[in-house]
Amino acid sequence: MITPAEFMKIQLAASQKKFGTKCYMAGDHYIQQFGVPLPSLALQYMFGVENLPLGRMYGFRGKTESFKSSMVFYLMKVMVEYMGLGVLVECERKASITLVKGIIGEEHVNKTVELMNPGTLEEAQSMLTSMIQFVKKELPDRHIPYAFGWDSLRGVLSEATSNKIDKEGHYEKSYSAEAHMLSPYFAKMVEELSFWPIMLMFVQHEKGKMAEGGGGGAPGTSALGGDAPGFHATSLVRSRTVKPVTEGSVDSYATIEYRTVKNNLGIKGRRCQVNLHFHQEEDPETGKVHHDHWFDWDYADCCCILSDKLENKTEVKKILHLEEHSTNKGYFRSDTLGVKKATASEIMEMIRDDTELYNNLRRTMRIDRNLRFDQVEWKKIGGTKANPLMGWAVKEGVDLNGIDAAPAAKEDDTEDDKDDDAKK
């Protein structure tokens, strides 16, 4: 008599023959999540994965000047540095192209990132949809990863709202038409992105609102489209400014905290605090000013390891002894690494060079190790010539034993997370 395990093996083989790699054992789910590398341990910890999966949608919310767009620009930079391409649908008339170039890089902006400026919400949706369809038509082999950024949902109005304001001079119920337009559009986008090396990142502005009835209840936030875009997103990240930019400073930077308020990739509520530096330099020959804005991820990584909010902090300490230098701010010491005084960059370089230490650290921090985009290959598994059905397979030579999944963990939904907005 056949055993359940034997029958499952036969059933899986039959399912994969008919439907391809869309069918797999539940324990192998992490293998199906392949994407672009997250160069920072702090970012990996926040999202819960080593490589940010493609074929997904990611949202970034926050108040004005909370640097939510900056994170979208940075992830787009990661994509284009990984031999990918980007399209930025820029709806913010006040958006700074200097910030875009400073983070993504002027060379990338000029060669590998296309910029679009829609006039209405309908046009923004049409631009995104047409570009995704164009990519699917021109890149059927799916060999180039693509990043689409929509900054921001609140930057343009619908035609109906715009016409009403032109006619009457006001609009009595703000953004109701836009809210109803966004939910079905994002629901469709989930289907459009599936099984393609494409990610869509959107930015939502938040504004404060009082509790219902105008009483003494806790204040909340509202955003265009309400919770609909976040509902359809794989991860929703909220940003806030911990330390604003110091004007006139030689080392001008802002400290930002990013926190997942929804995360289908891992544990929600994880935080990542990082400094965004703003540097400009004038070319003595041409007089042209070059902007270089960069996130100090090495320092963020060290602070993440030291953070009191880190899960299994005691276990992490057993793997890596790290502490801030007692007298020199910005320096660290580590008995594990055998250093008494080192910068964050030096510490992280030593950690990354020690593969066993780095992997143990990620495992203890409950960071799932998944595949990079270049470790898989797309294969035709059926369909027609004009519309082939595609699946993927792990490339020959990739060691799946080295891509171990992190242990399961409970959702990190602490009281501190729940009360964050009230405290602010």
N, C-alpha and C positions, 0 to 999 in steps of 0.2 A: 504494500500500500504506500502511495506517495505521501511524503511529509508536507506540512504547510510551507516550510522553507523551500523545499524542492519545487512545489507548485508555484510559489511566488517568483522563483527564478525563471520558470518557464513562461509565466504570465508577463513578467517584465520584458523578456526577450520579444514576445509577441507584440506587446504594446509599442516597444521601441522600433520594431520593424515597420509598424503601421504609422506611428506618429513621430518617430525620431526621438531626439533627446529631450522633448517636452515631458517625457515620462522617465522617472528615475526613482531610486529609493529615497525615502525621506531623510535618512541619515547623510545622504550625499548632497543635500541642498546647498551647502556652502560652495561646492564645486560649480554649481550652476550660476553663482554670482561672480561674474568676472567684470573687471573694469579697469580704470586708470589708477595708478599708484597714488596714494596720499603720502606726500613726502614727510609729513610731520607725525610723530607719535601722538601728540596731543589731538590732532585731527582724527587719527585712527581711533583713538580712545573715545572721542565724542560721537563719531558715527558708528563705532563698534566693528568696523571692518578695515582690513589692510588696504584694499583697493575699492574705490567708490564705484559701485556697479553701474553699468550702462543700461539703456533701455528703461530708465526710471525718470521720475520727476522730483525735483528738490525745491523746497520753498524757503525763503528767508524773510523774516518779519522783524519789524522794529520801528521805533520812533524816528523822527527826522534826525539826520546826522548821527545815526548809530552804526554806520559803516556796514550795513547789510549788503549794499551793492558791491562794496570792496571785496567781500568774500566771493561773490559771483565772479568778479573779474579775476580773482586769484585762481579759482577752480578752472576758469577758462584758460588761464595761462598754463596751468598744469596740463590741460588737454592739448594745447597747441605745441607745448614742449615735448609731448609724447607723440609727435608726428600726426596730430589731429588738426581739425579746423574748427572755426567758431563763427557764429552769427549772433550779433548783439542787436536786439530790437529795442532801441533806446527811445522811450516815451517821455523821458524827463527833459523838458525844454531847458531846465536849469542845470542839467547834468554837465559835469566837467570832463571834457575829452582829455584834459591833462591828467586827471585821476585814472582814466581808462588806460592811457598810454603809460603812465607811471607804474601801474601794477602789472598789466599784461606785457608791457614792453613795446617800445615804439616799432621795433623791427617786426614783431608779430602782428601788431595792429595794421601795419602797412601791407603785410603779405598774406596773412592767414586768418584774419578776422574781418568779416563783412559787417558794416554798420547800416542799420535801417532806422528811419525816423517816420513812423506812422502818424497820421493826423487824427484818427479816431480809433476807438476800441475795436470796431469791426475790421478796420484796416490792419491793426496789429495782429489780430487773429488770422486774417487772410495771408499776411506776410509769413507768419510762422508756418501755417499749414502748407502754403505753396513751396516754401523752402524745404520742408520735410519731405514733401512729395518729390521735389526735384532731386534731393539726395538719394531717395529710394530708387528713382529712375536711372540716375547716372552712376550710382555706386551699387549695382546689384550684388557684387561680391562681398560687400560690407567690410571692406578691408581698411577703411579710414574712420576713426572715431570722430564724432561730431558733437560739439557743445552749443546749445541754443540758450541764450540768455534773454529774459524779458524784464526790462527795468524801466518803469514798474507798472503794476496793474492799475495804479491810480493816476498814472501820468497822462492818460488821454480819456476823453469822455465818449460815450456812444453818440451816434448821429442824432438820435431822438432827444437826448439830454441837451446836446449842443444847440440844436434847432430851437428847443423850448426856451433856453436861456437867451438866444438871439431875439426871439419873438417877445418874451415877457420880461426879460431883464433879470430873472431869478429862477430858481428851481426849488420848490418847497420841500421835497423829500430827497435828500442827497443820495445819489448813486443807486437808487432802487433798480433802474433799468440795467445798469452795469452788473449788479449783483446777480440778476436773473440770467444774464448772458454768460457769465463765467463758469457756472457749475456744469452745464452740459458740455461746454467746450473742453474743460479739463477732463471730464469723464471720457470724452472721445480721444483725448491725447494719451491716456493710459493705454488704450488699444493701439494707437498709432506708433507708440514707442516700443512696444513689446517685441522682443527678438530682433532689435536693431541696435547697432553700436552708437546710439544717440542718447544724450541726456538733455532734459529741459530744466532750466533753473529760472525761477521767477522771484521777483521782489515785491513785497506787500508793505505799504506804509501803514503804521498803526497810529490811531489817535485815541486819546483818552475819552471815556464816556462814564457818566455817573450811573449808579445803580438805578434800577427801575423805580419810578415814583419820586425820584429826586431826594430821597431821604438820606439817612446817615449810613447807608450800606457801603460796602467796599467798592471803590472805583474799578472799572474794567477797561478793556480795549476793544476797539472795533476796527475793521479793515475792509476795503473794497472786496466784495464777494463773500464776506463773512468767513465761515470756516470751510466753505466749499473747496477752494483751491488746496488748502491744507489737507482736507479729507482725501483728496485724490493723490496727494504727494506721497512719496515713499518716506521722506524725512522732512520735517518742518523745523527750522532753526530760528530761534529768536535772538536778536543781538541787542546789546546795550553798551553805552559808553561808560566805562569805569573812570577813565581819566581823559578829559578833552585835550585837544591839541594845544600845546603851549606856543602861542604866537611869538615870533621873534627869537626863539631859542635856537642855539647852534644845532642841537640835536632835537629836532621837532618830531614828536611822536604822540600817538594817542593809544590808550590801553582799552581794549574791547573785550567783552565777554560774549561768547557764543554758547547757546545752550539748546539742546534738542527738546522740543515740547511734544514732538511726535517722532517716532523712529521705528520703522519696520525692519531695519537692519540690525538693531541691537537694543540696548537698554536706553529708555528715554530719560531725560533729566541730566545727562552728563554735560559737563561744562568744559570749555576751552577758553582760557584767557591769554591774550597775545598782544604784543605791542606792534603797532603799524607805524613805521618810520617814514618820514617825508624828507627826501633829499633832492636838491636841485643844484646843478653845476653848469656854469657858462663856459662854452667852448671859446678859448682865447683867440682862435683863428677866425671863426665865423660869427662869434657873438651869440650864437643860438644857445638857448637854455635847455638842458636835458634834465628830465625829471625821472627819478628812480625812487619809487615807493615800495617798501618791502616789509613783509611780516617777519619778525624775529622768532622763527619757529624753534630754534635751538633753545632759546631761553624759555619759551613756552613749554617745550617738552620737559625741561628740568623742573619747572614749576608744577607741571602736571604730575610728575612722579612724587613730588614733595607734598602735593595737595592733601588736605585733611578729608576732602570729599572723594578721594580715590578708593574704589572698592578694594578689599583685600590689601589694605596698605601694609599691614603687618607681614603678609606673605611677600609683598613686593620688597620690603626691607630685607627679608631673608635672602632674596635673590640679588638685590643691588643696594648696597649701603651708599646713600647720597645725602649730603646735607649742605646747607648754605655756609659759606665761609664766615667765621665769626666776626672778622674785622674788615673784610673787603667785600663791599656790596657788588653783586654781579658775578662773584666767583663762587666755586663749589669745591668740596673735597669729598673723596670717596675712598674708603678702605678697600672695597671690592676691586676698584680700578687701580689702586695703588697711587693715587694722586692727592697731594695736600692742598694744592691751589690750582684751579684751572677754570677757564671760561666755559660758558654753556656750550659753545661750538666745539671746544676740545673734548668736553665730556661726551657729547652726543656722537662725535666722530668715533670715539673709542667704543661706545656702546654698539653702534652700527657695524663696526669692524668685527665685533665678537658675535658671530651669528647665533651661537647657542645661547648666550646671555640675552640677546635681543629677542629671540623667539620665546624663551622662558618668561621674559618680561611681558611680552604681548599676551602670552597665554594666561598669566596671572592677572593681567589687567582686563581679561575677558574680551580680547580683540580677536574676532574671527579672521583667520587667514584664508583668503580666497584667491582665485586665479587672476592674473593680469590679462589684459586684452590680447597681448602677443603670445599668450600660452594656449590659445584656442584657435581653431580654424573652422570656417563655415563650410558646410557641405549641402549640396542639393539632395533632398530626400523625397522628392516627388513634385507634384504640381505640374503646371504647363510651362512651356518655354518662355512665354511672355510673363507669366506669374509663377515662378518656381517656389516650391515649399522648401524653406531652408532650416537646417538645424546646425548644431556645432559639435565638435569633438575636441578633446584635449590633444594637443600636438604631441607627436612622438618625441620621447626623451624628457618630457615634463614629469618630475617626481611628485606624484600625488601624496606619497607618504610624508613628504616634507611640508605639505599644505594641511596641517592639522587644524581641526576645528576647536575653537575655545569651548570650555565647559559651559553648560547652560546656566543661566542666572535669572533671578527674579527682576521684574521691572523696577528701576530705581525711581520711585515716585515719592520722594520724601516730603515731609511737612515743610521743609525749607524751600523746596521747589514750588509747592502749592502756594506759599505765602509770598513769593518773590514780588509779584506785581503790587500787592498791598503794601509791602515795605517800601517800594519805590514811590 
